[in-house]
Amino acid sequence: MFRLCSGGATLIAVGFILLLHTRFGVSLDWVDEWWPAAPMIFGAYLLVRAIQERRSSRANDSR
């Protein structure tokens, strides 16, 4: 469920940024400098999720 929410939130954020650019002329020059942050944040999310799943599977196995 969280995966669906985070994907939806990402689409909304990207759509909002693109709307600001097309309708209000907001510059997207910052994207050129900050785009590497997106895969880093995604990687951190995947790492945290894997650690949480491992911990929950260990807790279920010990019961």
CYANA upper distance limits for C-alpha pairs under 8 A (distance plus 0.5 A):
  1 MET  CA      5 CYS  CA      6.99
  2 PHE  CA      6 SER  CA      6.61
  3 ARG  CA      7 GLY  CA      6.66
  4 LEU  CA      8 GLY  CA      6.61
  5 CYS  CA      9 ALA  CA      6.53
  6 SER  CA     10 THR  CA      6.59
  7 GLY  CA     11 LEU  CA      6.81
  8 GLY  CA     12 ILE  CA      6.72
  9 ALA  CA     13 ALA  CA      6.66
 10 THR  CA     14 VAL  CA      6.67
 11 LEU  CA     15 GLY  CA      6.48
 12 ILE  CA     16 PHE  CA      6.50
 13 ALA  CA     17 ILE  CA      6.75
 14 VAL  CA     18 LEU  CA      6.70
 15 GLY  CA     19 LEU  CA      6.50
 16 PHE  CA     20 LEU  CA      6.70
 17 ILE  CA     21 HIS  CA      6.83
 18 LEU  CA     22 THR  CA      6.68
 19 LEU  CA     23 ARG  CA      6.23
 19 LEU  CA     24 PHE  CA      8.09
 20 LEU  CA     24 PHE  CA      5.70
 20 LEU  CA     25 GLY  CA      7.03
 20 LEU  CA     26 VAL  CA      6.11
 21 HIS  CA     25 GLY  CA      5.25
 21 HIS  CA     26 VAL  CA      4.97
 21 HIS  CA     27 SER  CA      6.76
 21 HIS  CA     28 LEU  CA      7.42
 22 THR  CA     26 VAL  CA      8.08
 28 LEU  CA     32 ASP  CA      8.12
 29 ASP  CA     33 GLU  CA      7.94
 30 TRP  CA     34 TRP  CA      6.58
 31 VAL  CA     35 TRP  CA      5.90
 34 TRP  CA     38 ALA  CA      8.31
 35 TRP  CA     39 PRO  CA      8.40
 36 PRO  CA     40 MET  CA      7.14
 37 ALA  CA     41 ILE  CA      6.55
 38 ALA  CA     42 PHE  CA      6.67
 39 PRO  CA     43 GLY  CA      6.46
 40 MET  CA     44 ALA  CA      6.71
 41 ILE  CA     45 TYR  CA      6.68
 42 PHE  CA     46 LEU  CA      6.77
 43 GLY  CA     47 LEU  CA      6.65
 44 ALA  CA     48 VAL  CA      6.64
 45 TYR  CA     49 ARG  CA      6.60
 46 LEU  CA     50 ALA  CA      6.61
 47 LEU  CA     51 ILE  CA      6.76
 48 VAL  CA     52 GLN  CA      6.67
 49 ARG  CA     53 GLU  CA      6.64
 50 ALA  CA     54 ARG  CA      6.62
 51 ILE  CA     55 ARG  CA      6.71
 52 GLN  CA     56 SER  CA      6.67
 53 GLU  CA     57 SER  CA      6.58
 54 ARG  CA     58 ARG  CA      6.71
 55 ARG  CA     59 ALA  CA      6.72
 56 SER  CA     60 ASN  CA      6.70
 57 SER  CA     61 ASP  CA      6.60
 58 ARG  CA     62 SER  CA      6.78
 59 ALA  CA     63 ARG  CA      7.29
